[in-house]
Amino acid sequence: ITVAIMILFISASCATKSENIKGYETSPMMYQAYSCDQLNLEYDRICRQLTSVCKQQDESANLDAVAMTIGMIIFWPALFALAATDDEKHQISKLKGEKEAIEVAMSKCEGFQKVEIKYETRQETKQESFNTINGAGELKTSNYIPAMSGLTTANVKVNEKEPWTGKWKVDSVSQLNGIWAMKQEGKTVKSIKSSHIGFKGKIQGNQLKGKVDIGIYLPFIVEISSDGMSFKGSLDYFGNIQYILKGNRIE
């Protein structure tokens, strides 16, 4: 119950999308002494500043949405990352109010054209994020099944040409735990159907860099041991939190 109350409290601090923030009521009278040229300059300045701040706000809102997903699915302390994002709500309300007031004042100016602010209306999709690893790809997490328990490392052999191919018991946090089953094809490594979790990556030396699917795609990097029997590394949550990944070959 305590955790649930905390989640509700923290979620209330999530940054709001800029398009959903209303402007403060601002009187056009404050611009009555401005000439049309002066109004035009001030309008241009405010529109530029508003566009920049709205972009920052929408980036914060997207990060907060991801933080909520991570916190609910993997590790609830990740919810504290919500505090790391900047909320420009009051600044946006002020600028929107001033913009609307100037638009009223500029209605007397010949040739005035209202500027529409372009808001961020979508986040990068899971598929688009996944495709950034190595061109187009497809990953169907609904087909994944939990791996069987009780597997041992007895008589396990490493394929020298495909050292990443096999099954690995991974120790980390919550949903990242389990059996990671993978297949190496050249420099590409992909999870297979029997894997507990979906992922795809590229080999760089003795490292594997890719993205893991936990409902959203997050980057990870792991390094294989010289004998090919284990790997270690981390999963990165937008530079704010890193989850340790340790894997031991079981097949």
N, C-alpha and C positions, 0 to 999 in steps of 0.2 A: 504493500500500500504506500509506504514511504517513497519508494522508487517511482511509483505511478504518479504521485503528487509532484515529485521533483520533475518528472518528464513533462507534465502539463505546465508547470511553472516555467521551465526552460524553453519549451516550445513557443510560449507566448512572446519570447524575445527574438524569434526568427525575423529576419529582415523582410519587409513587405515589398512586393514587386512595385516598381516605380509607377506603372500605369494605374495602380490601385490607390495611389496616394493623392488626396485632394489638396488643392491649393488653399492657402490662407486667404481670407477675404481682404482684398487690398483696394483702396479707393483710387480711382483714376485721377482724382483731384490733385494727387501728389505730383502729377506730371503736367498740370495745366500751364505751367510757365515754360515748358519745353517747346522748341520749334520742331517742325517735322523732321529736319535733319538730325536734331539732337535725339528725338524719339527713335529714329531709325537706328542710330548708333547704339543707344541703350538697349533697344530690342534685340539687336544682333548680339550684343554682349551677353544678355540674359539667356538667349536661346542656346548659345554656344556652351555657357556654363551649365545650363540645365541638361543639355544632351550628355555632357561629360559626367555629371553627378548621377544621372539616371542609369548610365552604363555601369558605374561603380555599384549602385544600389542593386541592380539586377544580378550582377556577379555575386554579390553578398547573399542575395535571396537564393540563388542557385546552390551556392555552397552550403547554406543553412539547410536546404532541402535534402542535400546529400548527407549532411551530418545527422539529420534526423533518421534517415534510412539506415546509416551505419549504426547509430546508437540503438535503434530498435531491433536490428537484425543480428549484429555481431557483439557489440561491447558498449553497454550503456554509458560508461564514462566519456565516450566520444561526443556525447551531447554537450559537454562543456566546451567543445570547439565552437559552438554557436557564439560564444562570447568573443571569439577571435575575429569575427567579421564586423565590418563597419556599417552602421546604420545611418544613412543620410536622409532619413524621413523628414526631419524638420527643415533641413536645407532645401529639399525638393519642394515642400509645401510653400516655403517662402518664395522660391523662384517661380513656381507655378502661379502664385497669386500676383506677383509683379508682372509676369508675362501677360496674364489676362487683363490686368489693369492698363498696361501699355497698349494692348490691342484695342481697348475701348477708346483710349486717348488718341490713337492713330487713325481712328475711323474717319477723322476729318482730313487726313492727308491723302492726296491724290495718288493713285497707283499702289496703295498699301496692299500687301499680300501676307496673309497670315501663315506663319510657319508651324507645321505639324511635327511634333517631336516623335522620332521613331523609337519605340520601346522594344526591349528584348522580350519577345513573346514565346520563345521556345528554348528548351535546353537541348544540348547535344544528345542524340538518341543513343541507346545502348549499342545498336548496330554500327552507327557512325563512329562511336568511340572505339569499338572493337576493331573496325577496319583500319584504324590508324596504325595498328601493329605491323601489318604487311599486306596492304591492298585489301580487296574485298574478301570477306569470309563470312561464315555462318556458324552459329553456335546455338544449339537447341537444348537449353538446360532442363526442359521437361523430360528428357530422355535419360537423365542421369539417375543412377541407383546407388544406394550405399554399398560400399565394398564389404566383403565377408570378413569377419573378425577371426582371430586365431591363427593368422598367417605368421610364419617364422622366416628367418634369414638363412636357414640351413641350406647349403648347396646352391645358393644364389650366385649366378654368373653374370658378369657384365659384358654386354656386347660392345667391343672396343670401337666399332664403327658407328654405333648408335648408343652412346653411354647414358643418354637421358631416357631411353625407352625402358619401361618397366612400371612397377607399382612401388609407391613410397608412402610410408606412414608419416604424416605430417603433424607436428605438435605446434600449436599456435593458440589463438583465442577462438572460442565458440565455433562459429560456422566454418572457419578455416581449417579446423581440425578434421582428421579423417584420412582416407586413402586417396592419394593423388595418382591416378593411372594415366600414363602418357605415352605418346608415340613420337619418336624423332624421325623426321624426313628431311634429310639434308641439314640445312641450318634452321629449320622450323620445327617447333615442338608443339603438339596439340594434345589436349586431354581426350580420352576415349570414353566410350559409353559407361564403362565400369567405374569411372572416376567419381569420387564423392562431390567434386566441384569442377566447374568448367573453367578453362583457361587456354591461352595461346601465347606463344612467345618466340623470340628469335635468339639464336645462340651467338654469343660474342666471346670468343676465347673459351674460358671455362665457366662463363656466366650465362644465365638464361634470363632475358629481360622480356617481360610481357605484361598482360593484363588478366586479372582473374574476375570471374563473373559471380557477383553476390547480389544480383538484382540490378546492380550498376557495375560498370567496369572500373577497376582500380589497378594502378601499376604495381608491379612487384619485380624484384631482382634477387636471384639466388645464385650461389656459386657451388659447383660440384667439387667434392673432395678428389684427391689424386687417385684414390683407388676406386672411385665411382660408386661408393657404397652409401654416401650421404651428401646432403647439401644444406646450406644455411644462407639466410638472407633476410629480407624484410618486405612487407607490403606497405606502401606509402599512402596515407590519407591526406592528400592535398598539402603536403609539407607540414601539417600540424601534428599528426600522430603517425608513428611507425609501429607496425605489428611484426614481431619477430616470427620468422618461418624457419623451422628445422625439420628436415626430412631424412628418413632412413629407409634404404632400399629393402623391400621384403620380397620382391619378385623380379 
